[in-house]
Amino acid sequence: MSSELSLSAVTHLECSKTGERFDAGVVHNTSRAGWPLLVRYDLDDLKKRWDRDSLADGPESMWRYAPLLPVRQASHIVSLREGWTPLHRLGDLADRLECSNLWLKDEGVNPTGSFKARGLSCAISMCRELGVHKVAIPTAGNAGGALAAYAAAAGLDAHVFMPRDVPLANYLEAKAFGANVRLVDGLISDCGRLVAEGKTSEGWFDVSTLKEPYRIEGKKTMGLEAAEQFGWELPDAIFYPTGGGVGMIGMWKAFDELERLGWIGSKRPRMVAVQAEGCAPIVRAFETGAESSEFWQNAATVASGLRVPKALGDFLVLQAVRESHGTAVAVSERDLMNGCEELAAREGLFVAPEGGACIAALATLRRSGFLKSSDRILIYNTGSGYKYLEAWTTHYGASVPTPGDLFSSAATPASVP
């Protein structure tokens, strides 16, 4: 990739609800109206100077798409070689589900073991570019570890707020990367409230899901990669585990940008948002025809990335699902862990419960006739099964301690009023 094409084509930011424009190159969280900001690019100019064949010379990471990412100076990029994750064509399991063209994109091989590396690589790179020195994040687990890793690589001060019962691996990795970790008696929404309350007094930049513009841009590279890896012909359906929904929003944005560049046509996959029955606000909103979701009370699931009771960008997720003629499906705890077990035993892939949830959802939609056996179907596994040993242990009838049990004295506790 030439030095010219290492520079972003970014022009401005835009409110996802009102369309109000904001300057690029300035620190922003949400729009003045309180909605997520989307990064916009000069795609007409970029189309003239960047062609998809040049990607053959790009790095084998998400930064092969640097012109379509917001970082303007290559020296500001903070990368641990995230992205360019493998596509696996499933065989034995595909036969059982009567799918002749079933694929899984494994995000569990990313740095820190999950897809969160993409969003945090982009966000922390922009923090470096914009002169931010302190960052804070509420997390259901994996995002905290990723933030801590990239902040460490960038030399930033990181503050991570996570529920006391997060998977132990998430707590340990964030501590190991040198972050200030605070365990909270509550959910990710409670963690988010504490981050917001301390933002002004502590002087940190809030990297909460959809409360800054750049994690979406990192996550959209999952869609850019899928398009490239499938020879610029998108699959017929995409199954995506949906908690905060940033990946779904990002991929839908990526497909629009690729079409405007002339790299793909107008065909879109049917987008399937997959949630757990114990926390399914997007599914409930989809089924009732609502434009946004309501807060899900008493959210509970072993798939910690799906335990998001209310997503700020839920209206964008629902928009993508409906525009694509997709759907939203909730699955049981037993079924999602059985999906994990089948992927392991039949395909040799040790995936996160979120990935197993997609297998369970696919089985449901194949039985209903929503998808044909010949459809090219892409499932996203968003994390490594090794990050969820508690879920596996419980699945096999045992129990394990939580970070709150083992390390309450080592972590700074945070109470929720």
PADO-736600 format. One line per 2 residues: for each residue x negated, y negated, z of C-alpha. Coordinates in Angstrom, 3 decimals. Each point is the difference from the previous one (the first is absolute). Last residue first. Layout:
X,Y,Z; ...
//
This chain:
26.610,-3.471,43.757; -2.452,2.362,-1.619
-3.120,0.784,1.976; -3.456,0.218,-1.475
-2.616,2.349,1.370; -3.678,-0.646,-0.776
-1.439,3.335,-0.896; -2.547,1.995,2.012
2.165,0.381,3.102; 2.932,1.412,-1.948
-2.312,2.349,-1.820; 1.297,3.516,0.366
3.734,-0.310,0.576; 0.489,-3.174,-2.029
-2.076,1.452,-2.799; 2.517,2.860,-0.144
-0.399,3.456,1.495; 0.761,3.145,-2.021
2.973,2.325,-0.130; 0.630,3.507,-1.271
2.646,1.661,-2.167; -1.617,0.262,-3.425
1.646,-3.170,-1.247; -1.103,-1.740,3.198
-3.623,0.828,-0.806; 0.444,-1.142,-3.580
1.468,-3.326,1.073; -2.734,-0.509,2.589
-2.672,0.841,-2.589; 1.143,-2.903,-2.134
-3.170,-1.685,-1.328; -1.293,3.348,-1.298
3.061,0.180,-2.238; -1.588,-2.706,-2.112
2.106,-2.926,-1.125; 2.391,-1.529,-2.528
1.027,3.026,-2.000; 1.641,-1.491,-3.047
2.153,2.260,-2.144; 0.125,-0.327,-3.778
2.677,1.739,-2.067; -0.153,0.640,-3.732
3.536,1.146,-0.721; 0.414,3.471,-1.522
1.928,1.485,2.940; 2.490,-2.859,-0.206
0.510,-2.447,2.842; 3.223,-1.098,1.748
1.298,3.571,-0.411; 1.009,0.251,3.654
-2.290,2.959,0.684; -2.909,-1.863,-1.605
0.762,-3.046,2.128; -0.091,1.947,3.270
-3.223,1.847,-0.867; -1.591,-3.320,-0.964
0.935,-1.516,3.352; -1.654,2.876,1.867
-3.149,-0.352,-2.107; 0.037,-3.760,0.609
0.231,0.530,3.758; -3.119,2.156,-0.170
-1.915,-3.036,-1.249; 1.191,-2.043,2.978
-0.910,2.889,2.290; -3.618,-0.487,-1.126
-1.598,2.487,-2.364; -2.265,3.023,0.103
-0.105,1.107,-3.645; -0.896,3.617,-0.782
2.881,0.363,-2.475; 2.276,2.752,1.362
-0.910,0.107,3.694; -0.853,-3.683,0.451
2.730,-1.435,-2.194; 2.486,2.399,1.563
-0.995,-0.996,3.514; 0.389,-3.686,-0.754
3.452,0.606,-1.448; 0.886,2.036,3.091
-1.062,-3.046,2.011; 2.406,-2.165,-2.015
2.806,2.538,0.312; -0.271,0.373,3.756
-0.062,-3.729,0.603; 3.078,-0.458,-2.172
0.101,-1.833,-3.315; 1.396,-3.370,-1.100
0.398,-0.807,-3.703; 0.121,-3.252,-1.974
0.866,-0.131,-3.700; -1.258,-0.940,-3.428
1.773,-1.773,-2.828; -3.202,-2.029,-0.499
1.686,-3.325,0.755; 1.618,1.554,3.070
-3.165,1.397,1.566; -2.066,-3.082,-0.812
2.634,-2.351,1.451; 0.334,2.122,3.120
-3.744,-0.267,0.586; 0.089,-3.764,-0.582
2.920,-0.422,2.416; -1.920,2.007,2.613
-2.825,-2.552,-0.078; 0.041,-0.877,3.706
0.313,3.677,0.893; 2.218,1.034,2.931
-0.236,3.118,2.184; -3.449,1.053,-1.224
-0.714,3.561,1.136; -0.854,1.244,-3.476
-3.761,-0.343,0.508; 0.345,1.964,3.237
1.299,3.097,-1.767; 0.734,1.740,3.306
3.315,-1.883,-0.012; 1.988,-2.250,2.350
1.754,-3.358,-0.386; 2.238,-0.767,2.976
2.029,-2.655,-1.864; -0.524,-0.587,-3.693
0.040,-3.751,-0.734; 2.347,-0.761,-2.895
-1.014,0.333,-3.629; 0.156,-2.366,-2.955
2.118,-0.403,-3.127; 2.683,2.344,1.333
1.678,2.545,-2.258; 0.926,2.288,2.896
-2.154,2.895,-1.216; -2.968,-2.221,-0.762
0.191,-1.742,3.382; 0.163,3.331,1.831
-2.933,1.363,-1.989; -2.061,-3.132,0.681
0.718,0.167,3.749; -1.002,3.672,0.303
-1.816,0.596,3.271; 0.834,3.324,1.661
1.183,1.482,-3.291; -3.467,-0.616,-1.429
-0.432,-2.122,-3.128; -0.635,0.493,-3.716
0.496,-2.797,-2.527; 0.410,1.474,-3.488
-0.961,-2.198,-2.956; 1.285,1.195,-3.353
-3.034,-0.615,-2.155; -0.013,-2.943,-2.411
-0.065,-0.163,-3.795; -0.574,-3.514,-1.358
-3.293,0.739,-1.716; -3.512,0.183,1.375
-3.283,-1.892,-0.523; 1.551,-3.077,-1.624
-1.227,-2.303,2.762; 3.616,-0.846,0.795
0.709,3.722,0.287; -2.897,0.443,2.416
1.213,-2.910,2.138; 3.497,1.461,0.266
-1.387,3.418,0.919; -2.232,-1.531,2.667
2.899,-1.857,1.653; 1.944,3.255,0.361
-3.154,1.605,1.373; -0.467,-2.753,2.579
3.576,0.078,1.254; -0.094,3.787,0.384
-3.391,-0.181,1.694; 1.127,-2.751,2.362
3.049,1.966,1.154; -0.395,-0.637,3.726
0.899,3.639,0.589; 0.681,1.645,-3.346
-1.519,3.309,-1.050; -0.051,-0.289,-3.829
1.369,2.435,-2.529; -0.586,-1.182,-3.572
2.161,1.132,-2.901; -0.302,0.254,-3.788
-3.752,-0.530,0.045; -1.606,-3.030,-1.653
-1.740,0.306,-3.346; -3.273,-1.923,0.009
-2.146,3.142,-0.333; 1.309,1.565,3.221
-3.139,-1.003,1.928; 0.324,-3.596,-1.216
3.628,-0.377,1.034; -0.610,1.756,3.317
-2.969,-2.258,0.641; 1.957,-3.201,-0.555
2.787,1.308,2.221; -2.310,0.821,2.909
-1.702,-3.333,-0.757; 3.192,-1.667,1.250
-1.120,0.780,3.544; -2.920,-2.416,-0.167
2.209,-2.775,-1.322; 2.712,0.672,2.577
-2.618,-0.293,2.750; -0.734,-3.483,-1.324
2.896,-2.333,0.680; 0.200,-0.177,3.815
3.042,0.684,2.167; 0.886,2.962,-2.235
-1.386,2.511,2.534; -1.750,-1.897,2.785
-3.441,-1.488,-0.751; 0.499,-2.968,2.352
-3.105,-2.211,-0.057; -1.383,-0.627,3.485
-0.247,-3.243,1.934; 0.687,1.532,3.406
2.567,-2.582,1.170; 1.645,-0.358,-3.400
0.245,3.665,-0.960; 0.648,1.343,3.487
3.798,0.038,-0.185; -0.004,1.324,-3.568
-2.312,2.875,0.951; 2.169,0.817,3.003
3.155,0.073,-2.111; -1.680,2.249,-2.516
-0.871,2.520,2.695; 3.654,0.102,1.028
0.991,0.633,-3.625; -2.639,2.737,-0.175
1.864,1.796,2.776; -0.141,-0.195,3.811
-2.287,0.203,3.007; -2.985,-1.608,-1.696
-3.613,1.150,-0.175; -2.491,-2.769,-0.658
-3.124,0.586,-2.078; -2.758,-2.603,-0.356
-1.742,1.351,-3.084; -3.510,1.426,0.032
0.275,2.561,-2.786; -0.049,2.741,2.639
3.004,-1.505,1.765; 2.029,-0.066,-3.230
-1.080,3.570,-0.763; 0.984,1.266,3.441
3.463,-1.555,0.013; 0.928,1.274,-3.438
-1.372,3.468,0.723; 2.143,0.242,3.143
3.214,-0.250,-1.994; 2.033,-2.940,1.312
1.803,0.451,3.337; -1.054,-3.277,1.661
1.271,-2.008,-2.944; -2.729,-1.977,-1.791
-1.414,-3.524,0.160; -3.376,-0.491,-1.718
-2.218,-3.071,0.356; -2.937,-0.350,-2.400
-2.927,-2.469,0.085; -1.528,-0.128,-3.476
-3.423,1.229,-1.125; 1.201,1.037,-3.449
-0.742,3.722,0.402; 1.414,-0.102,3.538
3.125,-1.777,-1.244; 0.313,2.694,-2.653
-0.145,2.808,2.553; 2.231,-1.682,2.590
2.638,-0.833,-2.596; -0.023,3.600,-1.210
0.357,1.399,3.509; 2.859,-2.343,0.769
1.737,0.739,-3.302; 0.014,3.710,0.821
1.970,-0.147,3.246; 3.438,-1.593,0.295
-1.809,-3.312,-0.178; 0.154,-3.589,1.181
-2.955,-1.942,-1.420; -2.383,-2.738,1.029
-2.824,-1.760,-1.830; -2.780,-2.358,1.066
-2.606,-1.601,-2.311; 2.026,-1.430,-2.913
-2.160,-1.927,-2.485; 2.291,0.271,-3.029
-2.249,2.357,-1.981; -0.756,2.190,3.010
3.689,0.160,0.891; 0.701,0.793,-3.647
-2.318,3.000,0.182; 1.735,0.979,3.238
3.379,0.041,-1.754; -1.242,1.915,-3.054
-1.804,2.687,1.979; 2.943,0.088,2.400
2.521,0.777,-2.704; -2.048,2.773,-1.569
-1.193,1.557,3.256; 3.610,0.398,1.136
0.306,2.877,-2.470; -1.398,2.335,2.645
-3.008,1.894,1.354; -2.167,-2.771,1.435
-1.563,-0.427,-3.477; 2.335,1.556,-2.594
0.293,3.791,-0.326; 3.496,0.002,1.529
1.329,-1.964,-2.972; 0.607,3.240,-1.885
2.062,-0.525,-3.129; 2.257,3.029,-0.412
1.316,1.284,-3.312; 2.951,2.091,-1.182
0.614,0.814,-3.672; 1.894,3.299,-0.205
2.165,-0.577,3.060; 2.069,2.950,1.161
-0.629,-0.705,3.690; -1.627,3.408,0.461
-1.928,-0.424,-3.247; -1.266,-3.413,1.112
-1.186,1.547,3.250; -2.052,2.568,-1.910
-1.460,-2.543,-2.396; -0.501,-3.603,1.043
-1.993,-2.277,-2.286; -2.300,-1.948,2.274
-0.797,-3.638,-0.732; -3.124,-1.264,1.712
-0.624,-3.369,1.646; -1.488,-2.899,-1.942
0.424,-2.055,3.181; -2.326,-1.064,2.773
-3.749,-0.102,-0.504; -0.775,-1.643,3.385
0.558,-3.454,-1.460; -0.120,-3.551,1.320
0.098,-2.297,-3.038; -1.261,-3.523,0.733
-3.028,0.280,-2.294; 2.341,0.652,-2.929
1.384,-3.519,0.308; 3.630,-0.634,-0.943
1.711,2.636,2.135; 3.704,0.167,-0.974
0.184,3.304,-1.905; 0.915,0.416,-3.673
-3.477,-0.960,-1.225; -1.429,2.445,2.592
1.727,3.092,-1.447; -3.124,2.190,0.217
0.128,-1.197,3.611; 2.301,2.911,0.863
-3.038,2.252,-0.019; -1.903,1.959,-2.602
-1.760,-3.127,-1.245; 0.782,-1.255,-3.493
-1.638,1.060,-3.268; 2.952,2.092,-1.204
2.223,-2.890,1.088; -1.078,-1.862,-3.141
2.524,2.048,-2.001; 2.809,-1.785,1.853
-0.691,-3.327,-1.600; -0.967,-3.262,1.659
-0.621,-3.381,-1.659; 3.203,-0.834,-1.869
2.339,1.818,2.391; -1.560,-1.930,2.887
1.110,-3.274,-1.552; 3.608,1.142,-0.333
-0.150,1.667,3.432; -0.822,-3.196,1.849
0.521,1.584,3.422; 2.505,-0.127,2.869
-0.428,1.143,3.606; 3.236,0.693,1.881
0.903,-1.615,3.322; 2.247,1.785,2.470
2.899,-2.024,1.459; 0.097,-2.492,2.886
1.622,-2.909,-1.851; -3.301,-1.900,0.086
-1.554,3.021,-1.688; -1.766,2.689,2.019
-3.658,0.085,1.085; -2.152,-2.477,-1.853
-3.671,-1.017,0.038; -0.826,-2.030,-3.109
-1.722,1.182,-3.188; 3.293,0.269,-1.867
2.418,-2.878,0.297; 3.628,0.733,0.772
2.993,0.214,-2.307; 3.630,0.315,1.110
1.706,2.958,-1.719; 2.724,0.082,2.660
-0.047,3.641,1.092; -3.433,1.434,-0.811
-1.651,-3.341,0.708; -2.768,-0.539,-2.548
-3.780,-0.184,0.157; -2.179,-1.659,-2.621
-2.271,0.438,-3.025; -1.894,3.276,0.441
-1.980,1.170,-3.058; -2.661,1.422,2.285
-3.709,-0.051,-0.769; -1.842,3.300,-0.529
0.998,-0.352,-3.629; -2.549,-2.735,-0.554
-2.751,2.011,1.705; 0.573,2.756,-2.527
1.426,3.390,0.970
//
